[in-house]
Amino acid sequence: MSRRNSPSPNRSLDDYASEKLPSNLDETIRIVQNLLNETDDFIVRRFQVFGRTPAALFYFSDLSNQVIINQNILQPLMQGPRHLVDAEVDPKRLKSVIADEALIHGECVLSADAYFVLDAILQGRAVVAVDGVDQAFVIGSPNVPKRSIAQPPTEQTIQGPREGFIEPLIFNLGLLRYRLPTPDLRIKLMRVGRITKSKVAVCYLEGIVNPDLVKEVTRRLKSIDIDGILDSGFLEQLIEDNHWSPFPQIQNTEKPDRAVGQMIEGRVIVLVDGSPFALICPTVFVQFYQSSEDYSSRFLQGSFSRLARVIALLFSLITPSLYVAIISFNPELIPTEFAIAVAGGRAGVPFPSVVEVLVMEISMEVLREATIRLPQQVGGALSIVGVLVIGQAAVSAGFASPITVVVIALTTIGSFATPAYNAAFALRMLRFPLIFLAGMFGLYGIVVGLILIGNHALSLRSFGVPYLTPAVPGNLSGLKDLLIRGPLWWMKTRPSLLQTEDESRVGQETVEYQGAKTRNVMDPKAIDEKKEGNADEAGESDHGGPSDLDSR
């Protein structure tokens, strides 16, 4: 007989959804033990409240803080407040005395809901049940192991904040609150997953974000019906628009400053308890080659770095296929001296160029995957050995030509320059069909492949936003932050694609300061005009005009 049809007692938490806790302590202990008592880390501690009334404390030893349980729960409840020593407590007032005068803890909730109480124990809280009291005391005492906050290994920066998200949701929300000390920050919590019941936080800025975007994100999250959510990547797969596209339609980040910056622009951030990655909704393609460091540095430096990343992105996508097309079909496009050098290098290679490039590309992918999976101390050495020794050995053995090794090296370096790993992975996958098309049809195959990729990208949406915005459809304000990172005073409005309630990002041309209107100092012209005005006033004072000394 299957387990579903077996006569064994149903131990699911959902069976207690509409059940109330009894005021009898023994009945309460029976209900809790019926669900949780078959695990060795579950503790039931009986004691006497104020030395008179029977009570029980329920908690998991590996999830609760033992110091809080001893000093803030057991000690004050067993000894009682000083003003109540040797005094009789009316049973009708016992609940209020425990909650208001005895318990020394900031987080204490009274509840008679059996589902809520049992779920609180599973979440690492301590629960106190007192005989004759129809509500249980749910006290926050979680002690979940966590790592220290450090710079994210996937988003290294030279200039800018170095802190990153960690796994516990409460600390990640604290990092957001630290950077957004505003009452407009909204955090909506929900549970996703039938078994894991993972806490998911939807974060946004009220008054900036489009309310329809918040409703759509919340609707997609609430419609998820799955056993467990172990990471934000689970949610990303379940709520994205196109599941079959190689392009990611939701960006993830480990940096709180980047998440805050996206919320200020009008996006929604989704955090999952147990995952250090935040999801950014919606996402367009240009975000994947933008870095938070672009905005921390001067706009000339940021623009130069961004252009270098765009060139690296193009290198990583089309360089191998372009090499195959030119060598196999259109060698007349390269200079004669270079063509002779390439032909001399490939003289001893027995494979056509398309097979040669495919073998080298697959070898690099295998080497890259092996480097990631190996320990850090060994992975660096393996990458050096793979690139230098294996590459040189392949050339010497006649499996590949030197120019092919150079092309594959440029391609690999270009994929490393893309800040977003999932976007770089998409380009790595698209390289292979382009190589096949170049090997069969030459440059025509590359053009057809790029047209197909472009048409597919044009058809994508991320929560209703076109994927290639602001390039297609074009938007003048968005173009200031497309290929280059324009000065901050240029980008006066938030991205129009988000349809935010508050479009203004930079102040108006005139601002009021100390009762007088002055130009916004973010505009360099305003600074120059102010200097000229001060110089003219100084000149008038030198020539006998009115001055502060004269007025005094």
DOGUVO-238872 format. One record per residue (C-alpha): x, y, z. Coordinates in pm, whole numbers. Layout:
REM DOGUVO-238872
R/X/Y/Z
...
END
This chain:
REM DOGUVO-238872
R/0/0/0
R/135/347/-86
R/214/595/186
R/-59/830/66
R/-324/564/130
R/-170/417/445
R/-363/442/774
R/-73/614/950
R/-165/939/1129
R/-147/1255/921
R/136/1469/1056
R/111/1759/811
R/118/2110/949
R/-175/2208/726
R/-405/1986/933
R/-381/2243/1214
R/-478/2542/997
R/-813/2599/1169
R/-736/2447/1510
R/-708/2645/1834
R/-474/2565/2120
R/-649/2433/2431
R/-602/2602/2766
R/-509/2265/2921
R/-130/2228/2924
R/-128/1849/2877
R/-349/1877/2569
R/-120/2145/2423
R/188/1928/2483
R/15/1636/2315
R/-66/1841/2004
R/290/1973/1973
R/456/1638/2039
R/226/1461/1795
R/381/1668/1515
R/737/1732/1632
R/841/1481/1897
R/1001/1222/1664
R/1315/1435/1613
R/1594/1436/1869
R/1669/1809/1849
R/1318/1907/1965
R/1308/2010/2333
R/1008/2017/2566
R/1105/2184/2898
R/849/2172/3179
R/872/2428/3461
R/663/2627/3708
R/571/2989/3634
R/652/3197/3947
R/693/2861/4124
R/318/2790/4112
R/160/2740/3768
R/270/2449/3540
R/410/2553/3200
R/613/2411/2913
R/874/2558/2680
R/905/2425/2322
R/1202/2490/2095
R/1458/2332/1862
R/1803/2318/2017
R/1984/2376/1686
R/1768/2674/1579
R/1715/2868/1904
R/1957/3080/2104
R/2018/2902/2434
R/2137/3220/2608
R/1810/3401/2527
R/1607/3101/2643
R/1789/3081/2978
R/1824/3452/3062
R/1517/3608/2898
R/1258/3333/2924
R/1321/3065/3186
R/1487/3279/3453
R/1227/3562/3467
R/935/3320/3442
R/1062/3085/3711
R/1178/3356/3954
R/913/3617/3877
R/934/3998/3901
R/1069/4139/4229
R/748/4319/4317
R/554/3992/4285
R/777/3780/4510
R/562/3599/4771
R/253/3760/4620
R/-46/3576/4484
R/-119/3642/4116
R/-481/3634/4007
R/-517/3359/3741
R/-716/3602/3530
R/-419/3843/3528
R/-153/3577/3478
R/-136/3621/3101
R/-89/3998/3118
R/162/3971/3403
R/378/3727/3207
R/366/3933/2887
R/395/4281/3038
R/600/4234/3355
R/796/3907/3347
R/926/3828/2997
R/1242/4022/2906
R/1232/4019/2528
R/1137/4268/2261
R/962/4016/2035
R/671/3844/2209
R/343/3754/2039
R/36/3595/2195
R/-152/3350/1974
R/-408/3073/2008
R/-368/2962/1644
R/-216/2613/1648
R/-82/2651/1292
R/93/2979/1376
R/245/2841/1696
R/373/2521/1537
R/514/2711/1239
R/689/2953/1478
R/864/2659/1647
R/978/2530/1309
R/1116/2877/1227
R/1342/2875/1533
R/1126/3064/1784
R/1057/2955/2140
R/699/2894/2252
R/574/2896/2612
R/242/2736/2699
R/96/2795/3047
R/-171/2581/3208
R/-503/2766/3218
R/-399/3027/2959
R/-574/2996/2623
R/-290/3159/2429
R/75/3062/2384
R/367/3304/2410
R/574/3306/2088
R/916/3457/2158
R/1182/3536/1900
R/1503/3346/1970
R/1645/3232/1635
R/2010/3134/1617
R/2062/3049/1250
R/2431/3003/1153
R/2549/3273/914
R/2864/3386/742
R/3011/3732/776
R/2922/4013/538
R/3201/4046/279
R/3257/4154/-79
R/3061/3931/-320
R/3296/3702/-516
R/3078/3730/-828
R/3072/4114/-839
R/3419/4247/-763
R/3460/4623/-759
R/3758/4858/-732
R/3563/5170/-637
R/3238/5149/-449
R/3079/4964/-156
R/3224/4621/-73
R/2943/4467/131
R/2726/4187/-4
R/2412/3999/81
R/2431/3682/289
R/2187/3394/331
R/1957/3498/623
R/1679/3723/497
R/1664/3938/810
R/2022/4061/762
R/1964/4132/392
R/1659/4341/475
R/1868/4525/733
R/2125/4611/464
R/1846/4760/253
R/1703/4955/548
R/2050/5086/629
R/2078/5237/282
R/1713/5349/257
R/1617/5522/584
R/1283/5629/444
R/926/5540/541
R/852/5488/171
R/1041/5157/169
R/783/4879/155
R/861/4515/235
R/594/4253/175
R/662/3905/314
R/507/3584/189
R/568/3209/205
R/644/3006/-106
R/686/2629/-117
R/462/2359/25
R/742/2195/227
R/1012/2459/272
R/767/2750/318
R/1053/2981/227
R/1014/3345/324
R/1011/3573/20
R/1036/3951/51
R/908/4189/-218
R/1080/4526/-170
R/1000/4855/-344
R/971/5230/-289
R/619/5362/-250
R/557/5675/-457
R/820/5580/-715
R/740/5229/-836
R/451/5161/-1068
R/176/4991/-856
R/85/4764/-1148
R/441/4627/-1147
R/415/4541/-777
R/81/4368/-833
R/221/4163/-1122
R/529/4051/-928
R/315/3959/-628
R/65/3773/-848
R/335/3560/-1008
R/490/3476/-673
R/157/3379/-516
R/70/3157/-813
R/377/2935/-754
R/286/2586/-634
R/600/2380/-574
R/741/2165/-297
R/1040/2382/-212
R/1223/2705/-291
R/1591/2664/-200
R/1735/2966/-381
R/1629/3278/-566
R/1717/3096/-889
R/1407/2880/-838
R/1188/3190/-837
R/1370/3334/-1136
R/1279/3029/-1344
R/918/3026/-1229
R/827/3393/-1278
R/1020/3490/-1592
R/825/3560/-1911
R/998/3326/-2160
R/1128/2999/-2018
R/1288/2883/-2345
R/1504/3186/-2414
R/1882/3170/-2359
R/1870/3532/-2242
R/1796/3590/-1872
R/1497/3819/-1823
R/1557/3877/-1452
R/1885/4010/-1319
R/2034/3892/-991
R/2282/4073/-770
R/2468/4018/-444
R/2532/4388/-384
R/2291/4586/-162
R/2396/4916/-322
R/2299/4787/-665
R/1964/4661/-535
R/1896/4999/-373
R/1991/5181/-692
R/1744/4971/-891
R/1467/5042/-638
R/1536/5414/-663
R/1492/5385/-1039
R/1150/5225/-985
R/1215/4850/-993
R/1107/4576/-754
R/1357/4365/-560
R/1276/4006/-457
R/1475/3841/-177
R/1454/3479/-64
R/1549/3355/281
R/1853/3133/240
R/1986/3295/-78
R/2243/3577/-110
R/2108/3681/-451
R/1842/3947/-500
R/1622/3943/-809
R/1564/4268/-1001
R/1229/4305/-1180
R/1196/4405/-1457
R/1528/4369/-1640
R/1644/4483/-1983
R/1950/4366/-2172
R/2160/4678/-2116
R/2167/4611/-1741
R/2382/4302/-1789
R/2688/4492/-1913
R/2642/4779/-1669
R/2829/4772/-1340
R/2757/4954/-1016
R/3115/5077/-1036
R/3021/5284/-1343
R/2825/5522/-1122
R/3078/5538/-838
R/3354/5667/-1068
R/3365/5976/-1290
R/3153/5951/-1600
R/3451/5947/-1839
R/3601/5648/-1660
R/3265/5474/-1639
R/3193/5533/-2008
R/3534/5403/-2113
R/3493/5087/-1904
R/3142/5030/-2038
R/3254/5064/-2400
R/3532/4815/-2331
R/3271/4572/-2196
R/3052/4616/-2504
R/3351/4540/-2730
R/3433/4235/-2516
R/3068/4125/-2545
R/3087/4142/-2925
R/3419/3957/-2919
R/3276/3677/-2710
R/2978/3633/-2943
R/3100/3662/-3302
R/3481/3629/-3306
R/3498/3246/-3351
R/3224/3237/-3615
R/3375/3536/-3799
R/3713/3362/-3803
R/3559/3042/-3943
R/3364/3231/-4213
R/3663/3432/-4331
R/3909/3141/-4333
R/3670/2897/-4500
R/3472/3115/-4744
R/3613/3467/-4772
R/3991/3468/-4729
R/4011/3761/-4974
R/3882/3989/-4698
R/4211/3974/-4506
R/4542/4125/-4619
R/4766/3903/-4832
R/5058/3894/-4586
R/4829/3800/-4301
R/4652/3539/-4515
R/4988/3378/-4598
R/5079/3372/-4227
R/4745/3213/-4137
R/4777/2955/-4413
R/5129/2870/-4296
R/5007/2823/-3940
R/4725/2592/-4053
R/4942/2393/-4292
R/4983/2100/-4054
R/4628/2098/-3917
R/4427/1805/-4061
R/4081/1944/-3967
R/3870/2213/-4133
R/3852/2542/-3948
R/3498/2484/-3817
R/3596/2152/-3656
R/3913/2307/-3519
R/3725/2597/-3358
R/3453/2370/-3219
R/3709/2137/-3060
R/3891/2430/-2900
R/3568/2592/-2782
R/3444/2270/-2623
R/3785/2222/-2461
R/3769/2572/-2312
R/3419/2513/-2180
R/3529/2189/-2014
R/3835/2362/-1869
R/3623/2652/-1743
R/3375/2417/-1575
R/3656/2215/-1417
R/3819/2533/-1286
R/3493/2642/-1120
R/3430/2306/-952
R/3782/2252/-819
R/3900/2406/-489
R/4019/2764/-521
R/4384/2677/-452
R/4387/2418/-731
R/4157/2595/-977
R/4397/2882/-1045
R/4684/2646/-1116
R/4465/2436/-1348
R/4359/2738/-1552
R/4722/2840/-1607
R/4822/2484/-1700
R/4523/2448/-1933
R/4582/2775/-2116
R/4961/2758/-2148
R/5061/2393/-2155
R/4759/2236/-2326
R/4731/2519/-2579
R/5097/2501/-2670
R/5082/2120/-2686
R/4780/2137/-2919
R/4966/2370/-3154
R/5282/2156/-3148
R/5085/1836/-3210
R/4902/1988/-3508
R/4554/1978/-3356
R/4514/2357/-3376
R/4683/2652/-3542
R/4832/2941/-3344
R/4577/3190/-3482
R/4292/2964/-3362
R/4435/2960/-3011
R/4454/3341/-3020
R/4092/3369/-3139
R/3964/3134/-2869
R/4168/3321/-2606
R/4017/3656/-2711
R/3670/3502/-2702
R/3722/3360/-2355
R/3861/3687/-2219
R/3567/3874/-2371
R/3319/3649/-2191
R/3500/3711/-1861
R/3462/4089/-1905
R/3081/4072/-1892
R/2976/4163/-1533
R/2669/3937/-1526
R/2752/3566/-1526
R/2412/3453/-1657
R/2430/3695/-1952
R/2784/3580/-2034
R/2661/3221/-2022
R/2385/3304/-2273
R/2641/3447/-2516
R/2860/3139/-2469
R/2570/2916/-2572
R/2484/3130/-2875
R/2843/3108/-3004
R/2797/2745/-3107
R/2501/2787/-3347
R/2680/3086/-3501
R/2991/2871/-3556
R/2779/2603/-3726
R/2612/2863/-3951
R/2948/3019/-4036
R/3091/2677/-4123
R/2799/2603/-4359
R/2719/2941/-4516
R/3006/3176/-4431
R/2930/3541/-4363
R/2572/3492/-4483
R/2522/3237/-4207
R/2654/3481/-3945
R/2422/3756/-4068
R/2122/3521/-4064
R/2215/3399/-3716
R/2248/3753/-3582
R/1914/3848/-3738
R/1747/3550/-3570
R/1906/3639/-3235
R/1800/4002/-3276
R/1442/3909/-3366
R/1424/3678/-3066
R/1557/3952/-2834
R/1303/4197/-2980
R/1020/3958/-2896
R/1121/3921/-2532
R/947/4101/-2246
R/1036/4130/-1881
R/717/4200/-1685
R/579/4374/-1992
R/892/4583/-2061
R/1059/4537/-2405
R/1391/4357/-2355
R/1600/4586/-2580
R/1472/4913/-2432
R/1596/5192/-2453
R/1757/5103/-2788
R/1439/4952/-2936
R/1197/5119/-2890
R/1420/5423/-2877
R/1417/5658/-2582
R/1627/5975/-2569
R/1669/5988/-2192
R/1757/5618/-2180
R/2023/5655/-2450
R/2224/5870/-2209
R/2292/5554/-2009
R/2322/5299/-2291
R/2667/5269/-2448
R/2814/5544/-2235
R/2744/5651/-1880
R/2636/6010/-1907
R/2701/6265/-1631
R/2464/6247/-1337
R/2319/6590/-1415
R/2220/6468/-1763
R/1999/6189/-1632
R/1727/6404/-1479
R/1443/6154/-1509
R/1396/5790/-1420
R/1372/5532/-1701
R/1046/5594/-1884
R/1010/5222/-1956
R/923/5166/-1587
R/636/5420/-1594
R/718/5539/-1243
R/488/5762/-1042
R/772/6009/-974
R/981/6065/-1286
R/1218/6328/-1145
R/1562/6205/-1036
R/1769/6527/-1035
R/1647/6853/-885
R/1511/7142/-1083
R/1731/7415/-1229
R/1652/7645/-937
R/1642/7535/-575
R/1567/7727/-258
R/1848/7758/-3
R/1832/7974/311
R/1531/8162/180
R/1688/8249/-156
R/1659/8074/-492
R/1982/7956/-649
R/2087/7731/-935
R/2122/7358/-884
R/2492/7298/-815
R/2484/6962/-993
R/2502/7155/-1319
R/2864/7270/-1380
R/2735/7578/-1561
R/2562/7685/-1242
R/2892/7669/-1053
R/3066/7883/-1316
R/2783/8136/-1314
R/2793/8153/-935
R/3169/8214/-942
R/3124/8491/-1199
R/2849/8646/-989
R/3067/8642/-677
R/3353/8796/-871
R/3128/9078/-998
R/3004/9148/-645
R/3362/9158/-519
R/3454/9400/-797
R/3170/9633/-705
R/3286/9633/-342
R/3643/9718/-448
R/3517/10017/-652
R/3315/10170/-376
R/2998/9973/-427
R/2786/9843/-140
R/2952/9576/70
R/2891/9394/398
R/3132/9628/583
R/2961/9937/448
R/2620/9808/549
R/2745/9747/900
END
